[in-house]
Amino acid sequence: MISLRTVGLLIIEDGRLLLAYSKNKRCFYLPGGKVDPGELPENALCREIAEELNVDLEEQDYHYYTHISAPAFGEEENVIMEQDCYLLTRTVDPQASAEIGEVRYFSLGEYRKEKAQAPGVIVILTLLMKHGLIV
């Protein structure tokens, strides 16, 4: 198995989780991305969110929520995504960048209706619902 270190930002509004549509992978996924070698996860989070959502984050804008593991969507079968998830603690106005087709808020039930579903998104939506953070 190959581990892929990633970070994701949890933006919750009105009981739904914000997901970003990747034009490359043709799937909605958690905003964030890969952690470069030698990079701190928090630095990767801020870099990726600025690139994808045009939102500049400061350290006080988020806190660590959980770690998830799931098969990496759009990668070879033996690749497992290891993702640190951070919960946003302030209001933002996310705008899709060139690499992102759109951003949309989802409940677990709404995401389950999507043609392409990333396993990690199912994991985090299920956990957020269990903790009462989304509907």
DSSP file (Angstrom, degrees, kcal/mol; ACC not computed):
  #  RESIDUE AA STRUCTURE BP1 BP2  ACC     N-H-->O    O-->H-N    N-H-->O    O-->H-N    TCO  KAPPA ALPHA  PHI   PSI    X-CA   Y-CA   Z-CA
    1    1 A M              0   0    0      0, 0.0     2,-0.5     0, 0.0    78,-0.2   0.000 360.0 360.0 360.0 144.2    0.0    0.0    0.0
    2    2 A I  E     -a   79   0A   0     76,-3.0    78,-3.3     2,-0.0     2,-0.4  -0.948 360.0-142.8-112.2 130.4    1.1    3.5   -0.8
    3    3 A S  E     -a   80   0A   0     -2,-0.5     2,-0.6    76,-0.2    78,-0.2  -0.779   6.8-159.5 -95.6 136.2    0.0    6.4    1.6
    4    4 A L  E     -a   81   0A   0     76,-2.8    78,-2.8    -2,-0.4     2,-0.5  -0.950  13.6-144.0-115.7 109.8   -0.9    9.7    0.2
    5    5 A R  E     +a   82   0A   0     -2,-0.6    30,-2.5    30,-0.2     2,-0.3  -0.617  34.3 159.5 -77.7 122.5   -0.6   12.5    2.9
    6    6 A T  E     -aB  83  34A   0     76,-2.8    78,-2.1    -2,-0.5     2,-0.3  -0.886  30.0-145.8-137.7 168.2   -3.4   15.1    2.4
    7    7 A V  E     -aB  84  33A   0     26,-2.4    26,-1.7    -2,-0.3     2,-0.3  -0.954  13.8-169.0-131.4 152.8   -5.2   17.8    4.3
    8    8 A G  E     -aB  85  32A   0     76,-2.1    78,-2.6    -2,-0.3     2,-0.5  -0.996  15.4-136.3-143.7 149.0   -8.8   18.9    4.0
    9    9 A L  E     -a   86   0A   0     22,-2.7     2,-0.8    -2,-0.3    78,-0.2  -0.907  11.8-146.9-109.1 131.0  -10.9   21.8    5.2
   10   10 A L  E     +a   87   0A   0     76,-3.5    78,-2.5    -2,-0.5     2,-0.6  -0.851  18.6 179.2 -97.5 107.6  -14.4   21.3    6.7
   11   11 A I        -     0   0    0     -2,-0.8     7,-2.8     7,-0.4     2,-0.5  -0.944   8.7-172.1-110.7 112.3  -16.6   24.3    5.9
   12   12 A I  E     +D   17   0B   0     -2,-0.6     2,-0.4    76,-0.2     5,-0.2  -0.899  11.0 167.7-112.5 131.5  -20.1   23.8    7.3
   13   13 A E  E >   -D   16   0B   0      3,-2.3     3,-1.4    -2,-0.5    -2,-0.0  -0.986  69.6  -9.2-142.7 130.4  -23.0   26.0    6.6
   14   14 A D  T 3  S-     0   0    0     -2,-0.4   121,-0.1     1,-0.3     3,-0.1   0.858 129.4 -52.9  51.3  40.7  -26.7   25.4    7.3
   15   15 A G  T 3  S+     0   0    0      1,-0.2   120,-2.9   118,-0.2     2,-0.3   0.679 117.2 105.5  74.2  18.2  -25.9   21.8    8.3
   16   16 A R  E <   -D   13   0B   0     -3,-1.4    -3,-2.3   118,-0.2     2,-0.4  -0.931  65.2-125.3-130.4 155.5  -24.1   20.9    5.0
   17   17 A L  E     -DE  12 106B   0     89,-2.9    89,-2.4    -2,-0.3     2,-0.3  -0.837  24.3-123.5-102.4 132.7  -20.4   20.4    4.1
   18   18 A L  E     - E   0 105B   0     -7,-2.8    -7,-0.4    -2,-0.4     2,-0.3  -0.586  32.0-176.1 -74.5 130.4  -18.8   22.4    1.3
   19   19 A L  E     - E   0 104B   0     85,-2.8    85,-2.3    -2,-0.3     2,-0.4  -0.941  16.6-138.2-125.8 151.5  -17.2   20.3   -1.4
   20   20 A A  E     -FE  29 103B   0      9,-3.1     9,-2.7    -2,-0.3     2,-0.7  -0.892  14.8-130.6-111.4 137.9  -15.2   21.3   -4.4
   21   21 A Y  E     -F   28   0B   0     81,-3.0    80,-2.9    -2,-0.4     2,-0.6  -0.788  18.8-146.3 -91.3 116.0  -15.6   19.8   -7.9
   22   22 A S  E  >> -FE  27 100B   0      5,-2.6     4,-1.8    -2,-0.7     5,-0.8  -0.710   5.2-158.3 -82.3 120.7  -12.3   18.8   -9.4
   23   23 A K  T  45S+     0   0    0     76,-1.6    -1,-0.2    -2,-0.6    77,-0.1   0.866  93.9  50.6 -64.1 -35.3  -12.3   19.2  -13.1
   24   24 A N  T  45S+     0   0    0     75,-0.4    -1,-0.2     1,-0.2    76,-0.1   0.931 121.7  29.0 -69.0 -46.7   -9.4   16.7  -13.3
   25   25 A K  T  45S-     0   0    0      2,-0.2    -2,-0.2    48,-0.0    -1,-0.2   0.564  96.6-136.1 -94.1  -9.3  -11.0   14.0  -11.3
   26   26 A R  T  <5 +     0   0    0     -4,-1.8     2,-0.3     1,-0.2    -3,-0.2   0.927  67.1 102.7  53.9  52.0  -14.6   14.8  -12.1
   27   27 A C  E   <S-F   22   0B   0     -5,-0.8    -5,-2.6    -7,-0.1     2,-0.4  -0.984  75.4-111.2-158.0 147.7  -15.8   14.4   -8.6
   28   28 A F  E     +Fg  21 117B   0     88,-0.5    90,-0.6    -2,-0.3     2,-0.3  -0.717  48.5 162.6 -80.5 134.2  -16.7   16.6   -5.6
   29   29 A Y  E     -F   20   0B   0     -9,-2.7    -9,-3.1    -2,-0.4     3,-0.1  -0.895  45.3 -72.4-144.3 172.9  -14.2   16.3   -2.8
   30   30 A L        -     0   0    0     -2,-0.3   -11,-0.1   -11,-0.2   -20,-0.1  -0.512  57.2-107.0 -69.2 130.9  -13.1   18.0    0.4
   31   31 A P  S    S+     0   0    0      0, 0.0   -22,-2.7     0, 0.0     2,-0.3  -0.366  85.2  64.3 -59.0 136.9  -11.2   21.3   -0.4
   32   32 A G  E     -B    8   0A   0    -24,-0.2     2,-0.3    16,-0.2   -24,-0.2  -0.986  59.2-160.4 145.7-152.1   -7.5   20.7    0.3
   33   33 A G  E     -B    7   0A   0    -26,-1.7   -26,-2.4    -2,-0.3     2,-0.1  -0.994  35.3 -14.4 167.9-161.7   -4.8   18.5   -1.2
   34   34 A K  E     -B    6   0A   0     -2,-0.3     2,-0.6   -28,-0.2   -28,-0.3  -0.351  49.6-129.9 -74.2 146.6   -1.5   16.9   -0.9
   35   35 A V        -     0   0    0    -30,-2.5   -30,-0.2    -2,-0.1     3,-0.1  -0.867  28.0-131.5 -93.6 121.8    1.1   17.7    1.7
   36   36 A D    >   -     0   0    0     -2,-0.6     3,-2.3     4,-0.2     8,-0.1  -0.353  37.7 -80.9 -70.7 153.8    4.5   18.3    0.0
   37   37 A P  T 3  S+     0   0    0      0, 0.0    -1,-0.1     0, 0.0     3,-0.1  -0.332 119.1  10.5 -55.8 130.5    7.6   16.5    1.4
   38   38 A G  T 3  S+     0   0    0      1,-0.3     2,-0.3    -3,-0.1    -2,-0.1   0.411 101.0 126.1  80.3  -1.4    8.9   18.5    4.4
   39   39 A E    <   -     0   0    0     -3,-2.3    -1,-0.3     1,-0.0    -4,-0.0  -0.683  62.8-121.2 -90.8 141.6    5.8   20.7    4.5
   40   40 A L     >  -     0   0    0     -2,-0.3     4,-2.3     1,-0.1     3,-0.4  -0.576  22.3-123.0 -75.2 143.5    3.7   21.1    7.6
   41   41 A P  H  > S+     0   0    0      0, 0.0     4,-2.5     0, 0.0     5,-0.1   0.879 112.1  54.0 -55.2 -39.7    0.1   20.0    7.2
   42   42 A E  H  > S+     0   0    0      1,-0.2     4,-2.2     2,-0.2     5,-0.2   0.874 108.4  48.9 -64.2 -37.1   -1.2   23.4    8.3
   43   43 A N  H  > S+     0   0    0     -3,-0.4     4,-2.4     2,-0.2    -1,-0.2   0.898 110.9  50.2 -67.8 -40.2    1.0   25.1    5.7
   44   44 A A  H  X S+     0   0    0     -4,-2.3     4,-2.9     2,-0.2     5,-0.2   0.901 109.2  52.7 -63.1 -40.6   -0.3   22.7    3.0
   45   45 A L  H  X S+     0   0    0     -4,-2.5     4,-2.6    -5,-0.2     5,-0.3   0.949 111.0  45.1 -60.2 -50.5   -3.9   23.5    4.1
   46   46 A C  H  X S+     0   0    0     -4,-2.2     4,-1.8     1,-0.2    11,-0.2   0.901 115.4  48.1 -62.0 -41.7   -3.4   27.3    3.8
   47   47 A R  H  X S+     0   0    0     -4,-2.4     4,-2.1     2,-0.2    -2,-0.2   0.942 114.5  44.8 -63.3 -49.2   -1.7   26.9    0.4
   48   48 A E  H  X S+     0   0    0     -4,-2.9     4,-2.8     1,-0.2     5,-0.3   0.888 112.6  50.2 -65.8 -40.6   -4.3   24.5   -1.0
   49   49 A I  H  X>S+     0   0    0     -4,-2.6     4,-2.5    -5,-0.2     6,-1.0   0.881 110.7  49.9 -68.1 -37.3   -7.3   26.5    0.2
   50   50 A A  H  X5S+     0   0    0     -4,-1.8     4,-1.0    -5,-0.3    -1,-0.2   0.916 115.1  45.1 -63.8 -42.0   -5.8   29.7   -1.3
   51   51 A E  H  <5S+     0   0    0     -4,-2.1    48,-0.3    -5,-0.2    -2,-0.2   0.903 124.4  31.2 -67.5 -42.5   -5.3   27.9   -4.6
   52   52 A E  H  <5S+     0   0    0     -4,-2.8    45,-2.0    -5,-0.1    -3,-0.2   0.865 134.9  20.2 -88.2 -39.0   -8.7   26.2   -4.8
   53   53 A L  H  <5S-     0   0    0     -4,-2.5    42,-2.6    -5,-0.3    -3,-0.2   0.403  91.5-122.6-116.6   0.1  -11.1   28.6   -3.0
   54   54 A N     << +     0   0    0     -4,-1.0     2,-0.5    -5,-0.5    -4,-0.2   0.885  68.1 134.8  55.4  40.6   -9.3   31.9   -3.1
   55   55 A V        -     0   0    0     -6,-1.0     2,-0.6    -9,-0.1    -1,-0.2  -0.985  48.8-146.5-121.8 125.6   -9.5   32.1    0.7
   56   56 A D        -     0   0    0     -2,-0.5     2,-0.3    -3,-0.1    -9,-0.1  -0.830  20.0-158.0 -92.9 123.1   -6.6   33.2    2.8
   57   57 A L        -     0   0    0     -2,-0.6     2,-0.3   -11,-0.2    -7,-0.1  -0.771   8.1-158.3-103.2 145.2   -6.5   31.3    6.1
   58   58 A E    >   -     0   0    0     -2,-0.3     3,-2.3     1,-0.0     4,-0.3  -0.806  37.0-104.7-110.9 159.9   -4.8   32.3    9.4
   59   59 A E  G >  S+     0   0    0     -2,-0.3     3,-0.9     1,-0.3    -1,-0.0   0.822 120.6  54.6 -54.8 -35.1   -3.9   29.8   12.1
   60   60 A Q  G 3  S+     0   0    0      1,-0.2    -1,-0.3     3,-0.0     3,-0.0   0.523  91.9  76.0 -78.9  -4.1   -6.7   31.0   14.3
   61   61 A D  G <  S+     0   0    0     -3,-2.3    28,-3.6    27,-0.1    29,-0.6   0.551 103.8  20.2 -83.4  -8.5   -9.3   30.4   11.5
   62   62 A Y  E <   -C   88   0A   0     -3,-0.9     2,-0.3    -4,-0.3    26,-0.2  -0.965  60.7-154.6-152.8 162.9   -9.4   26.6   11.9
   63   63 A H  E     -C   87   0A   0     24,-1.7    24,-2.9    -2,-0.3     2,-0.1  -0.988  37.9 -88.5-143.1 155.9   -8.6   23.8   14.3
   64   64 A Y  E     +C   86   0A   0     -2,-0.3    22,-0.2    22,-0.2     3,-0.1  -0.359  43.1 171.1 -61.7 134.9   -7.8   20.1   13.9
   65   65 A Y  E     -     0   0A   0     20,-3.0     2,-0.3     1,-0.4    21,-0.2   0.777  51.0 -42.3-112.2 -54.7  -10.9   18.0   13.8
   66   66 A T  E     -C   85   0A   0     19,-1.4    19,-3.4     2,-0.0     2,-0.4  -0.980  43.1-112.4-167.0 171.8   -9.9   14.4   12.9
   67   67 A H  E     -C   84   0A   0     -2,-0.3     2,-0.3    17,-0.2    17,-0.2  -0.968  30.8-171.5-117.3 135.8   -7.8   12.1   10.7
   68   68 A I  E     -C   83   0A   0     15,-2.7    15,-2.9    -2,-0.4     2,-0.4  -0.930  10.6-158.6-125.7 154.1   -9.4    9.8    8.1
   69   69 A S  E     +C   82   0A   0     -2,-0.3    13,-0.2    13,-0.2    11,-0.0  -0.995  27.1 143.5-127.7 136.5   -8.1    7.0    5.9
   70   70 A A  E     -C   81   0A   0     11,-1.7    11,-3.3    -2,-0.4    50,-0.1  -0.977  57.7 -73.8-162.9 157.8   -9.8    5.9    2.7
   71   71 A P  E     -C   80   0A   0      0, 0.0     2,-0.6     0, 0.0    49,-0.5  -0.383  59.3-110.5 -55.7 135.5   -8.9    4.6   -0.8
   72   72 A A    >   -     0   0    0      7,-2.4     3,-1.7     4,-0.2     7,-0.2  -0.602  31.3-125.8 -76.8 117.8   -7.7    7.7   -2.8
   73   73 A F  T 3  S+     0   0    0     -2,-0.6     3,-0.1     1,-0.3    45,-0.1  -0.390  91.2  13.0 -64.4 133.6  -10.3    8.6   -5.4
   74   74 A G  T 3  S+     0   0    0      1,-0.3    -1,-0.3    -2,-0.1     2,-0.2   0.513 108.7 101.3  80.0   4.8   -8.8    8.7   -8.9
   75   75 A E  S <  S-     0   0    0     -3,-1.7    -1,-0.3     1,-0.2     4,-0.0  -0.603  84.9 -71.4-110.5 175.1   -5.6    7.0   -7.9
   76   76 A E    >   -     0   0    0     -2,-0.2     3,-1.7     1,-0.1    -4,-0.2  -0.219  52.5-103.3 -62.7 159.8   -4.4    3.4   -8.4
   77   77 A E  T 3  S+     0   0    0      1,-0.3    -1,-0.1    -6,-0.1    -5,-0.1   0.771 117.0  56.7 -59.1 -30.2   -6.1    0.8   -6.2
   78   78 A N  T 3  S+     0   0    0    -77,-0.1   -76,-3.0    -7,-0.1     2,-0.5   0.268  83.5 103.1 -90.5  14.4   -3.2    0.4   -3.8
   79   79 A V  E <   -a    2   0A   0     -3,-1.7    -7,-2.4   -78,-0.2     2,-0.5  -0.865  52.0-165.8-102.7 124.6   -3.1    4.1   -2.8
   80   80 A I  E     -aC   3  71A   0    -78,-3.3   -76,-2.8    -2,-0.5     2,-0.5  -0.926  15.9-135.6-110.4 128.7   -4.7    5.1    0.6
   81   81 A M  E     -aC   4  70A   0    -11,-3.3   -11,-1.7    -2,-0.5     2,-0.6  -0.720  14.2-165.8 -82.7 125.3   -5.4    8.7    1.4
   82   82 A E  E     -aC   5  69A   0    -78,-2.8   -76,-2.8    -2,-0.5     2,-0.5  -0.948  19.4-175.6-109.9 107.5   -4.3    9.7    4.9
   83   83 A Q  E     -aC   6  68A   0    -15,-2.9   -15,-2.7    -2,-0.6     2,-0.5  -0.921  26.0-154.0-121.6 125.6   -6.1   13.0    5.5
   84   84 A D  E     -aC   7  67A   0    -78,-2.1   -76,-2.1    -2,-0.5     2,-0.4  -0.825  24.4-152.8 -86.1 126.2   -5.9   15.5    8.4
   85   85 A C  E     -aC   8  66A   0    -19,-3.4   -20,-3.0    -2,-0.5   -19,-1.4  -0.880   8.5-164.0-108.8 132.9   -9.2   17.4    8.5
   86   86 A Y  E     -aC   9  64A   0    -78,-2.6   -76,-3.5    -2,-0.4     2,-0.5  -0.932  14.3-134.9-118.3 137.4   -9.5   20.9    9.9
   87   87 A L  E     -aC  10  63A   0    -24,-2.9   -24,-1.7    -2,-0.4     2,-0.2  -0.804  20.4-128.2 -95.3 125.5  -12.7   22.6   10.9
   88   88 A L  E     - C   0  62A   0    -78,-2.5   -26,-0.3    -2,-0.5   -76,-0.2  -0.507  19.3-170.0 -71.6 137.3  -13.2   26.2    9.8
   89   89 A T        +     0   0    0    -28,-3.6     2,-0.3    -2,-0.2   -27,-0.2   0.282  62.6  53.0-115.3   9.4  -14.1   28.5   12.7
   90   90 A R  S    S-     0   0    0    -29,-0.6     2,-0.3     0, 0.0   -29,-0.0  -0.917  88.5 -94.5-137.2 166.4  -15.0   31.7   10.8
   91   91 A T        +     0   0    0     -2,-0.3     2,-0.3   -80,-0.0    -2,-0.1  -0.630  45.4 175.9 -81.7 136.5  -17.2   32.7    7.9
   92   92 A V        -     0   0    0     -2,-0.3   -37,-0.1    -4,-0.0    -4,-0.0  -0.876  33.2-133.2-133.4 167.4  -15.7   32.8    4.4
   93   93 A D        -     0   0    0     -2,-0.3     2,-0.1   -39,-0.1    -2,-0.0  -0.759  30.4-157.5-121.1  82.0  -16.8   33.4    0.9
   94   94 A P        -     0   0    0      0, 0.0     2,-0.4     0, 0.0   -40,-0.2  -0.386   8.2-168.7 -67.9 133.5  -15.3   30.5   -1.1
   95   95 A Q        -     0   0    0    -42,-2.6     2,-0.1    -2,-0.1   -40,-0.1  -0.989  26.3-115.3-123.1 127.7  -14.8   31.1   -4.8
   96   96 A A        -     0   0    0     -2,-0.4   -43,-0.2     7,-0.1   -44,-0.1  -0.365  30.4-145.1 -63.0 133.2  -13.9   28.3   -7.2
   97   97 A S    >   -     0   0    0    -45,-2.0     3,-1.0    -2,-0.1   -45,-0.1  -0.201  37.2 -82.6 -86.3-174.9  -10.5   28.7   -8.8
   98   98 A A  T 3  S+     0   0    0      1,-0.3   -46,-0.1   -47,-0.2    -2,-0.1   0.834 130.3  50.1 -60.7 -34.7   -9.5   27.7  -12.3
   99   99 A E  T 3  S+     0   0    0    -48,-0.3   -76,-1.6   -76,-0.1     2,-0.5   0.624 102.2  73.2 -80.7 -11.1   -8.9   24.1  -11.3
  100  100 A I  E <   -E   22   0B   0     -3,-1.0   -78,-0.2   -78,-0.2     3,-0.1  -0.899  63.7-161.1-107.4 126.9  -12.2   23.8   -9.5
  101  101 A G  E     -     0   0B   0    -80,-2.9     2,-0.3    -2,-0.5    -1,-0.1   0.904  69.5 -32.6 -71.9 -42.4  -15.4   23.6  -11.5
  102  102 A E  E     -     0   0B   0    -81,-0.5   -81,-3.0    -7,-0.1     2,-0.4  -0.973  51.2-126.3-166.4 165.8  -17.7   24.6   -8.7
  103  103 A V  E     +E   20   0B   0     -2,-0.3     2,-0.3   -83,-0.2   -83,-0.2  -0.974  31.8 168.6-122.4 142.6  -18.3   24.6   -5.0
  104  104 A R  E     -E   19   0B   0    -85,-2.3   -85,-2.8    -2,-0.4     2,-0.3  -0.994  32.5-117.8-152.7 149.1  -21.5   23.3   -3.4
  105  105 A Y  E     -E   18   0B   0     -2,-0.3     2,-0.3   -87,-0.2   -87,-0.2  -0.724  35.6-172.6 -91.7 140.4  -22.8   22.3    0.0
  106  106 A F  E     -E   17   0B   0    -89,-2.4   -89,-2.9    -2,-0.3     2,-0.2  -0.961  23.0-151.5-133.5 147.0  -23.9   18.7    0.6
  107  107 A S     >  -     0   0    0     -2,-0.3     4,-2.3   -91,-0.2     5,-0.2  -0.608  45.5-102.3 -94.2 171.2  -25.5   16.5    3.2
  108  108 A L  H  > S+     0   0    0     -2,-0.2     4,-2.3     1,-0.2     5,-0.1   0.930 123.8  51.3 -60.6 -45.0  -24.6   12.8    3.2
  109  109 A G  H  > S+     0   0    0      1,-0.2     4,-0.5     2,-0.2    -1,-0.2   0.887 110.4  48.4 -60.9 -40.3  -27.9   11.9    1.4
  110  110 A E  H >4 S+     0   0    0      1,-0.2     3,-1.0     2,-0.2     4,-0.3   0.907 111.5  49.5 -66.7 -41.3  -27.3   14.6   -1.3
  111  111 A Y  H >< S+     0   0    0     -4,-2.3     3,-2.1     1,-0.2    -2,-0.2   0.880 101.3  63.3 -65.9 -36.7  -23.7   13.4   -1.9
  112  112 A R  H 3< S+     0   0    0     -4,-2.3    -1,-0.2     1,-0.3    -2,-0.2   0.700  96.6  60.2 -61.0 -18.7  -24.8    9.8   -2.2
  113  113 A K  T << S+     0   0    0     -3,-1.0    -1,-0.3    -4,-0.5    -2,-0.2   0.554  81.9 107.8 -85.7  -8.6  -26.8   10.8   -5.3
  114  114 A E  S <  S-     0   0    0     -3,-2.1     3,-0.0    -4,-0.3    -3,-0.0  -0.408  73.3-132.3 -70.6 145.6  -23.7   12.0   -7.1
  115  115 A K  S    S+     0   0    0      1,-0.1     2,-0.5    -2,-0.1    -1,-0.1   0.930  97.3  40.4 -62.6 -47.4  -22.4    9.8  -10.0
  116  116 A A  S    S-     0   0    0    -90,-0.1   -88,-0.5     2,-0.0     2,-0.4  -0.907  73.9-175.4-106.4 130.6  -18.9    9.9   -8.7
  117  117 A Q  B     -g   28   0B   0     -2,-0.5   -88,-0.1   -90,-0.1    -5,-0.0  -0.983  19.2-140.4-130.7 122.5  -18.3    9.6   -5.0
  118  118 A A    >>  -     0   0    0    -90,-0.6     4,-1.7    -2,-0.4     3,-0.7  -0.674  15.1-137.8 -79.2 128.3  -14.9    9.9   -3.2
  119  119 A P  H 3> S+     0   0    0      0, 0.0     4,-2.0     0, 0.0    -1,-0.1   0.860 102.7  55.6 -55.4 -38.1  -14.6    7.3   -0.4
  120  120 A G  H 3> S+     0   0    0    -49,-0.5     4,-2.4     1,-0.2     5,-0.2   0.851 104.1  53.7 -64.6 -34.0  -13.0    9.8    1.9
  121  121 A V  H <> S+     0   0    0     -3,-0.7     4,-2.8     2,-0.2     5,-0.2   0.901 107.3  50.9 -67.1 -40.2  -15.9   12.2    1.5
  122  122 A I  H  X S+     0   0    0     -4,-1.7     4,-2.3     2,-0.2    -2,-0.2   0.923 110.5  50.6 -60.9 -43.3  -18.3    9.5    2.5
  123  123 A V  H  X S+     0   0    0     -4,-2.0     4,-2.0     2,-0.2    -2,-0.2   0.941 114.5  41.6 -60.0 -49.7  -16.2    8.8    5.6
  124  124 A I  H  X S+     0   0    0     -4,-2.4     4,-2.8     2,-0.2     5,-0.2   0.893 113.9  51.5 -72.2 -37.5  -16.1   12.5    6.7
  125  125 A L  H  X S+     0   0    0     -4,-2.8     4,-2.2     2,-0.2    -1,-0.2   0.918 111.0  49.4 -61.9 -41.7  -19.8   13.2    5.9
  126  126 A T  H  X S+     0   0    0     -4,-2.3     4,-2.3    -5,-0.2    -2,-0.2   0.911 113.1  46.6 -62.4 -43.6  -20.8   10.1    8.0
  127  127 A L  H  X S+     0   0    0     -4,-2.0     4,-1.9     2,-0.2    -2,-0.2   0.912 111.8  50.0 -66.8 -43.5  -18.6   11.2   10.9
  128  128 A L  H  <>S+     0   0    0     -4,-2.8     5,-2.7     1,-0.2     6,-0.9   0.881 111.9  48.8 -63.0 -37.4  -19.9   14.8   10.8
  129  129 A M  H ><5S+     0   0    0     -4,-2.2     3,-1.4    -5,-0.2    -1,-0.2   0.913 109.0  52.5 -67.3 -42.4  -23.4   13.6   10.8
  130  130 A K  H 3<5S+     0   0    0     -4,-2.3    -2,-0.2     1,-0.3    -1,-0.2   0.849 110.3  48.9 -60.2 -35.2  -22.7   11.2   13.7
  131  131 A H  T 3<5S-     0   0    0     -4,-1.9    -1,-0.3    -5,-0.1    -2,-0.2   0.386 116.6-115.4 -87.4   3.1  -21.3   14.2   15.6
  132  132 A G  T < 5S+     0   0    0     -3,-1.4    -3,-0.2     2,-0.2    -2,-0.1   0.680  82.7 119.5  75.2  18.4  -24.4   16.3   14.8
  133  133 A L  S   <S+     0   0    0     -5,-2.7     2,-0.3    -6,-0.2  -118,-0.2   0.718  76.3  27.7 -89.4 -22.1  -22.5   18.9   12.7
  134  134 A I              0   0    0     -6,-0.9  -118,-0.2    -9,-0.1    -2,-0.2  -0.898 360.0 360.0-132.0 165.7  -24.4   18.3    9.5
  135  135 A V              0   0    0   -120,-2.9  -119,-0.1    -2,-0.3   -28,-0.1   0.445 360.0 360.0 -85.5 360.0  -27.9   17.0    8.7
